[in-house]
Amino acid sequence: MVRLERRLIARKTNDIGVWTKILEAIGVLAVIANGLVIGISSDFIPRLVYRYRYGPCASGNTSTHCMQGYINETLAIAFMSNDNRDEFILPKQINLFNVTKCSYRDYRNQEDYSLTSQFWLVLAVRFAFVILFEHVVVLCKFIAAWFVPDNPIRVKNKRLKYKLDRLKEELR
């Protein structure tokens, strides 16, 4: 039992082999996934688009806060009526209030509920951010990998000294 279950004898190698490339690929995929999480699910990009394209500061009005009106700009309105019986209609009275419209978070026209140009602009900026974020982070990773050596000088010197000692022993 002791002879069959003993630990393998370690062999010296210069690197970890194919695992280096696998770990680099996982690193790049992690950067892309994080860029998608930031760009698609966060409210960072729609806020930037509103601030610099649709907000009060975009038209040069600096007397108000640049994000004033952001919530109303991101809400779409669905009108509640009993005129068209083919569509799903919510009850007109909820808690003794007459409900005539409902606001929900989306970029839709009030007339035909189609997507607005603001939706397409936000979507394009989101994907541009993901691509830009991914390229910048991967570029920083490659620059750092270029500056940091794979094997430290101390380890290289120890290997060379070991080889020299081994060669001296063989020549004796």
C-alpha positions as CSV (number, residue, x, y, z in Angstrom):
1,M,0.0,0.0,0.0
2,V,2.8,2.4,0.9
3,R,4.7,1.7,-2.3
4,L,1.6,2.0,-4.6
5,E,0.2,5.2,-3.0
6,R,3.3,7.2,-2.6
7,R,3.7,10.7,-4.1
8,L,5.1,11.1,-7.7
9,I,8.7,12.3,-8.1
10,A,8.6,15.9,-9.1
11,R,10.3,16.9,-12.4
12,K,11.8,20.3,-13.1
13,T,10.3,22.3,-15.9
14,N,10.8,25.8,-17.3
15,D,7.1,26.8,-17.2
16,I,3.6,25.4,-16.6
17,G,3.1,24.4,-20.3
18,V,-0.2,24.8,-22.0
19,W,-1.8,26.1,-18.8
20,T,-0.2,29.5,-19.4
21,K,-2.3,30.1,-22.5
22,I,-5.4,28.7,-20.9
23,L,-5.0,31.1,-17.9
24,E,-4.4,34.0,-20.3
25,A,-7.6,33.2,-22.3
26,I,-9.6,33.0,-19.0
27,G,-8.2,36.4,-18.1
28,V,-9.3,37.9,-21.4
29,L,-12.7,36.3,-21.1
30,A,-13.0,37.7,-17.5
31,V,-12.2,41.2,-18.8
32,I,-14.9,40.9,-21.5
33,A,-17.5,39.6,-19.0
34,N,-16.8,42.5,-16.6
35,G,-17.0,45.0,-19.4
36,L,-20.4,43.5,-20.4
37,V,-21.6,43.7,-16.8
38,I,-20.6,47.3,-16.4
39,G,-21.8,48.4,-19.9
40,I,-25.1,46.5,-20.2
41,S,-26.5,46.2,-16.7
42,S,-25.4,49.4,-15.0
43,D,-27.0,52.8,-15.3
44,F,-23.6,54.4,-16.0
45,I,-23.9,54.7,-19.8
46,P,-27.5,56.0,-19.9
47,R,-26.6,58.7,-17.4
48,L,-23.6,59.8,-19.5
49,V,-25.7,59.9,-22.7
50,Y,-28.4,62.0,-20.9
51,R,-25.8,64.3,-19.4
52,Y,-24.0,65.1,-22.6
53,R,-26.7,64.6,-25.2
54,Y,-30.2,65.3,-23.8
55,G,-29.8,67.0,-20.5
56,P,-29.8,70.7,-19.6
57,C,-26.0,71.0,-19.8
58,A,-26.0,69.6,-23.4
59,S,-27.9,72.8,-24.6
60,G,-25.5,75.0,-22.7
61,N,-27.8,75.7,-19.6
62,T,-25.4,75.5,-16.7
63,S,-27.7,77.1,-14.2
64,T,-29.4,73.8,-13.3
65,H,-27.9,70.4,-12.4
66,C,-26.9,68.4,-15.5
67,M,-29.0,65.4,-14.4
68,Q,-32.2,67.3,-13.8
69,G,-35.1,65.6,-15.6
70,Y,-33.2,62.3,-16.1
71,I,-35.9,60.1,-14.5
72,N,-38.7,61.5,-16.6
73,E,-36.6,61.2,-19.7
74,T,-36.0,57.5,-19.1
75,L,-39.7,56.6,-18.5
76,A,-42.1,55.6,-21.2
77,I,-45.8,56.1,-20.8
78,A,-48.6,53.6,-21.5
79,F,-52.1,55.1,-21.7
80,M,-54.8,53.0,-20.1
81,S,-58.2,53.0,-21.9
82,N,-61.1,50.7,-22.7
83,D,-61.4,51.9,-26.3
84,N,-59.4,49.1,-27.8
85,R,-60.6,45.8,-26.4
86,D,-58.0,43.7,-28.2
87,E,-55.2,44.8,-25.9
88,F,-54.6,43.8,-22.3
89,I,-56.1,46.5,-20.1
90,L,-55.4,47.1,-16.4
91,P,-58.4,47.9,-14.3
92,K,-59.2,51.6,-14.5
93,Q,-59.7,52.0,-10.7
94,I,-56.9,51.1,-8.4
95,N,-57.2,52.1,-4.7
96,L,-60.1,54.5,-5.6
97,F,-57.9,56.4,-8.1
98,N,-58.7,56.7,-11.7
99,V,-55.7,55.4,-13.6
100,T,-55.2,56.9,-17.0
101,K,-51.5,56.2,-17.7
102,C,-48.7,54.0,-16.4
103,S,-45.0,54.9,-16.5
104,Y,-42.3,52.3,-16.9
105,R,-38.6,52.4,-17.5
106,D,-38.0,52.2,-21.3
107,Y,-37.3,54.3,-24.3
108,R,-40.6,54.1,-26.2
109,N,-42.7,56.5,-28.2
110,Q,-46.1,57.4,-26.7
111,E,-48.0,57.0,-30.0
112,D,-47.0,53.6,-31.3
113,Y,-44.7,52.3,-28.5
114,S,-41.8,51.8,-30.9
115,L,-38.2,52.3,-29.7
116,T,-36.9,55.8,-29.8
117,S,-33.6,57.1,-31.3
118,Q,-32.4,57.6,-27.7
119,F,-32.7,53.9,-27.1
120,W,-30.5,53.1,-30.1
121,L,-28.0,55.8,-29.1
122,V,-27.7,54.4,-25.6
123,L,-27.3,50.8,-27.0
124,A,-24.6,51.9,-29.4
125,V,-22.7,53.8,-26.6
126,R,-23.0,50.7,-24.4
127,F,-21.4,48.4,-26.9
128,A,-18.8,51.0,-27.8
129,F,-18.0,51.2,-24.0
130,V,-17.6,47.4,-23.8
131,I,-15.2,47.3,-26.7
132,L,-13.2,50.3,-25.5
133,F,-13.1,49.0,-21.9
134,E,-12.0,45.6,-23.1
135,H,-9.2,46.9,-25.4
136,V,-7.8,49.3,-22.7
137,V,-7.7,46.7,-20.0
138,V,-6.2,44.0,-22.2
139,L,-3.6,46.5,-23.5
140,C,-2.7,47.4,-19.9
141,K,-2.5,43.6,-19.1
142,F,-0.1,43.1,-22.1
143,I,2.0,46.1,-21.1
144,A,2.3,44.8,-17.5
145,A,3.2,41.3,-18.8
146,W,5.9,42.8,-21.0
147,F,7.5,44.7,-18.2
148,V,7.3,41.9,-15.6
149,P,9.5,39.0,-16.6
150,D,8.2,35.4,-16.6
151,N,11.3,34.2,-14.7
152,P,12.9,36.5,-12.1
153,I,16.7,37.2,-12.6
154,R,17.4,35.4,-9.3
155,V,15.8,32.2,-10.5
156,K,17.6,32.4,-13.8
157,N,20.9,32.9,-12.0
158,K,20.2,29.9,-9.7
159,R,19.4,27.7,-12.8
160,L,22.6,28.8,-14.5
161,K,24.7,28.1,-11.4
162,Y,23.1,24.7,-11.0
163,K,24.0,23.9,-14.6
164,L,27.5,25.1,-14.2
165,D,28.0,23.0,-11.1
166,R,26.6,20.0,-12.8
167,L,28.9,20.5,-15.8
168,K,31.9,20.9,-13.5
169,E,31.0,17.6,-11.8
170,E,30.7,15.8,-15.1
171,L,34.1,17.1,-16.3
172,R,35.9,15.8,-13.2
